[in-house]
Amino acid sequence: MRNSENSATVRSTVLAVAVGAMIGLGGIMLTAAMLAVSPRQAAATPQFAQQTKLPCGQCHANPAGGGKLKSFGQKFKDKGNKL
């Protein structure tokens, strides 16, 4: 009888540790995902924003700049980066 009680206790402990590890890993993965998709403020002022005194979002779909251009940004590019 004592062996079966010890065996059940060991199984319960192993199960509790495994569940705790899975919850901890899930929390880490959730935090990493949130950090990966959270918006970031630009660390530097791009050349054209300094030149034109316009925000990056004036030309770019992404307000932080970079990536796809809006129609205004495409016209700016087509004109040799001049207003």
Number of C-alpha atoms within 10 A of each C-alpha: 5 7 8 9 10 11 11 12 12 12 12 12 12 12 12 12 12 12 12 12 12 12 12 12 12 12 12 12 12 12 11 11 11 11 11 10 8 8 9 9 8 11 7 6 12 14 10 15 15 11 11 12 9 11 16 23 16 17 24 19 16 14 13 18 18 13 10 12 19 15 13 13 19 14 15 16 14 10 10 8 13 11 11
